[in-house]
């Protein structure tokens, strides 16, 4: 119950901050920026902002790799919240985290989507893409311009804080996923993954063993 209340407070607090306390919104500039990003007109966009926008998408995929499987075992499915997070980021994700119940098991069979999200190959490709984004933003970005936009633009400010919330909230779903794969008692591994922002979760996706279908579990193993 404490976890649920805390998550709802974070959700409400973030929305209140964005609406009431964040820097002013520059709607026309924000719409122009989004149009340029979505139509691949990246020439005059600060690489830090472009990378940050893309990393929000990476975070949604990271959570999807855990929560579509989790949602199969919940009373509520994850996919509506995944769709909501595509438009609102962490605001669309937190309600699922607050509504879901702790569950450390997986039964049934994986469909094509779950197999893709549960694959180590997916984790590796996502990690390589992310490393490229980080290198591009860190090495080519204009940090002075980014700080000015962070301080003066609601969209950039909110997106930056949303990235931090994605990092902060990942431990709330990591433990159950690890337990499904037999790592329930390994607290050192849990904190090693949880305390390394972004790269820890990506390393976990590259390393974790895929879940086995129930049919596979019940079949006798050959010697």
KAGIHU-V431348 format. One record per backbone hydrogen bond with DSSP energy under -1.0 kcal/mol. NH is the residue of the N-H (numbers start at 1). CO is the residue of the C=O. E is the energy in kcal/mol with one decimal. If there is no record, write none. Layout:
BEGIN
NH,CO,E  NH,CO,E
END
This chain:
BEGIN
5,1,-2.6  6,2,-2.6  7,3,-2.3  8,4,-2.3  9,5,-2.3  10,6,-2.4  11,7,-2.5  12,8,-2.8  13,9,-2.8  14,10,-2.5  15,11,-2.0  16,12,-2.5  17,13,-2.4  18,14,-2.5  19,15,-2.3  20,16,-2.6  21,17,-2.1  22,17,-2.3  30,26,-2.7  31,27,-2.8  32,28,-2.1  33,29,-2.4  34,30,-2.6  35,31,-2.3  36,32,-2.3  37,33,-2.4  38,34,-2.7  39,35,-1.8  40,37,-1.1  41,36,-3.2  45,42,-1.4  50,46,-2.2  51,47,-2.6  52,48,-2.7  53,49,-2.5  54,50,-1.9  55,51,-2.4  56,52,-1.5  57,53,-1.1  58,54,-1.7  59,55,-2.5  60,56,-2.0  61,57,-1.9  62,58,-2.5  63,59,-2.7  64,60,-2.1  65,61,-1.9  66,63,-1.1  67,63,-3.3  68,64,-1.8  70,66,-1.7  71,67,-3.1  73,70,-1.7  74,71,-1.2  82,78,-2.0  83,79,-2.4  84,80,-2.0  85,81,-2.3  86,82,-1.1  88,84,-2.2  89,85,-2.2  91,88,-1.4  92,89,-1.0  94,90,-2.4  96,93,-1.1  97,93,-1.5  98,94,-2.2  99,95,-2.0  100,96,-2.5  115,111,-2.4  116,112,-2.0  117,113,-2.5  118,114,-1.8  123,119,-1.4  124,120,-2.6  125,121,-2.7  126,122,-2.3  127,123,-2.2  128,124,-2.5  129,125,-2.3  130,126,-2.2  131,127,-2.5  132,128,-1.9  133,129,-2.0  134,130,-2.8  135,131,-2.4  136,132,-2.4  137,133,-2.8  138,134,-2.8  139,135,-2.2  140,136,-1.9  141,137,-1.2  146,142,-2.0  147,143,-2.5  148,144,-1.9  149,145,-2.3  150,146,-2.8  151,147,-2.1  152,148,-1.3  153,149,-2.1  154,24,-2.1  157,153,-2.4  158,154,-3.1  159,155,-2.4  160,156,-2.1  161,157,-2.1  162,158,-2.4  163,159,-1.9  164,160,-1.5  165,161,-2.1  166,162,-2.4  167,163,-1.7  168,164,-2.4  169,165,-2.5  172,169,-1.7  173,170,-1.9  174,170,-1.5  175,171,-1.0  177,173,-1.5  178,174,-2.6  179,175,-2.3  180,176,-1.9  182,179,-1.5  183,178,-2.4  186,183,-1.0  187,185,-1.7  190,186,-1.7  191,187,-2.3  192,188,-1.9  193,189,-2.1  194,190,-2.8  195,191,-2.3  199,197,-3.5  200,196,-1.9  202,198,-2.0  203,199,-2.5  204,200,-2.1  205,201,-2.1  206,202,-1.8  207,203,-1.6  208,204,-3.0  214,108,-2.8  217,213,-2.0  218,214,-2.0
END
